[in-house]
Amino acid sequence: MLLVRGMDIPRPDLKKRKVRRNIAAGATLILLAIAAIVFVLRLKPAIPTVDGPVWTDTVKRGELLRQVRGPGSLVPREDRIRVIPAETDATVAGIRVLPGAQVKADTILMDLVDPTVDQQMLDAQLALKGAKADLENTRAKVNSDLMALRAEAATVDDDTRQAALQAKTAKNLYELGVVSGLTSSASAGKAEEMDKRQHIEQQMLDMNQKAIATQIGVQEAKVQQAEAVLALKQKQKEALTVRAGIDGVLEATDAPLQVGQHVTPGTELAKVVQPDQLKASLKIAETQARDIQIGQPAEVDTHTGVIVGKVTRIDPAVVNGTVTVDVELDGTLPPGARPDLSVDGTIDLDRLKEVLYVGRPAFGNENSTLGLFRLLPDGKTAQRVSVKVGKASVNSIEVLGGVNAGDTVILSDMSRWDAEDKVKLR
């Protein structure tokens, strides 16, 4: 029997179907990839999450107390400082008290020496004695001259009375026919002449008395001048023994003196302050100082206590972007208060009635528009809003628009998310 071996028969139709299946699968994959890409592109970006806690505050309506704050230090009041200058060229012979010590008004701080002061004081004493001697001599001379004039005037007065009496008698005798008219006229003329002389003598006496007063006044002025010079030299002599002058604390000078050092007139020898009479000198930023007025209330924190006061002076100059404001302190100073102690001061500017306000953001100036994040009702998401603000205080700022009372906004620095409209909070 004859067997026939099986053979593979070509099937071209199967090969075509397989190619078509592969093409369909590839097309499907491409379509799926395109759809996925479109889906991804149409997705919104995920809301970024803020790591860590944030500082928030709720917008409120009510009274806003505007304040400004600045650092400063306690300094002695000008009327409680005594600076002792050198009055002559002198040499420091000894220093008895060092800065920081408590002193009384009569405490001797240092000793100076100046040999010329003793000689000058001796000369002034002699000059005073000479001026007094000249005054006495002038008084004796003018009094003698005055007595002579008065004696002469008295004689003229007596002669005038006699002449007037004789004229009267001659007139009576003339009327009785005892003497001639010529004799009566001569007596009357003599009386009139003596009367004129009496007036002249009185005028001379008055003028002499005024001249005497002038001469004596000149000599008295010389005596007073000599006394003033002597008093000055005595003061300079006493100033060589340097005393505190007031009760207080001896402060260090800008240029401490050494024994043996030469000083000239005007050199600062010592400075004494009364530490219980201090004021606060605050440094307020120039942009915040424009609304400060004399008399506004203030508080000064010495870090051991708070003391109230009021503004007494505003320096017109701006130094390094700050304005110096002096605050007079009322009441007893807290423990530890002393000159040069660092303090923080707060000044009350004014009160805004019935306004919207919120805590002051980390960044943001008054009278501007800020981009703040407002918390949504879920409490976990915050949306950026534009908030218009007005006048600012130390910790609060007036809200003019953009949020309402009861809204909660983030006050922390959110500059990292400036490009985002929404953020999530952990």
Salt bridges, closest charged atoms under 4 A:
ASP13 OD2 - ARG11 NH2 3.45
ASP13 OD2 - ARG17 NH1 3.75
ASP51 OD1 - ARG426 NE 2.86
ASP57 OD1 - LYS60 NZ 3.12
GLU63 OE1 - ARG351 NH1 3.09
GLU63 OE2 - LYS353 NZ 2.45
GLU78 OE2 - LYS279 NZ 2.61
ASP79 OD2 - ARG77 NH2 2.80
ASP89 OD1 - HIS262 NE2 3.72
ASP111 OD2 - ARG96 NE 2.92
ASP118 OD1 - LYS237 NZ 2.76
GLU136 OE2 - ARG139 NH1 3.45
ASP145 OD2 - LYS141 NZ 3.24
ASP158 OD1 - ARG161 NH2 3.60
GLU192 OE2 - LYS196 NZ 3.97
ASP195 OD2 - HIS199 NE2 3.59
GLU220 OE2 - ARG139 NH2 2.85
ASP291 OD2 - ARG66 NH2 2.97
ASP315 OD2 - ARG313 NH1 3.71
ASP326 OD2 - LYS279 NZ 2.85
ASP326 OD2 - ARG313 NE 2.77
ASP344 OD2 - HIS303 NE2 3.84
ASP350 OD2 - ARG66 NH1 3.25
GLU366 OE2 - ARG290 NH2 2.36
ASP407 OD2 - ARG374 NH1 3.90
ASP418 OD1 - ARG384 NH2 3.90
